Amino acid sequence: MFAAPGSFHFLRLAVGGVALGLFVAACGEPPGAMASPSELATVEVTAAPDAALSTGEDGQERRVSSALAGALPDGFPADVPVFRPASLVDQTIVPGGVSVLVFETPAPRAAVASSFTSRLRAHGWRSAEGGVWTKAGRRLKLTVEARPNGAIFRLEL
């Protein structure tokens, strides 16, 4: 016995529809089965297991005050000090082969200028007019400018 081709398709749809109807009916609440707010039980709960934990003892990032952010160019002279902490923010070579490096620091202008003066002298540099320093035929120009959050210093080598 064979069923007509269209009737088998109809039978599959009918069985699927009945199954879907039973599924939907089983998921719903019967009328009047929901509890009213006055019938709900009050349950006391304790604090979550991690409620007493604190992040106070967690490791915190600590910045090193002697840090230099940025890479000095290859061949940067060892006898030219760089104030720290500082960030190298610009590096240019101007006509004539002069390297200009610009740094930012959170330190005040006076602290930067004082540090450079003593450290350049310690490395054998001699002070000239207008922030120019000389050593064995070499020339270095130092400019230090105050900024609201520290200072900017420029080295021209």
Buried (B, 14 or more C-beta within 10 A) or exposed (E): EEEEEEEEEEEEEEEEEEEEEEEEEEEEEEEEEEEEEEEEEEEEEEEEEEEEEEEEEEEEEEEEEEEBEBEEEEEEBEBBBBBBBBBBEEBEEEEEEEBBBBBBBEBBBEBBBEBBBEBBEEBEBEEEEEBBBEBEEEEBBBBBEEEEEBBBBBBBB
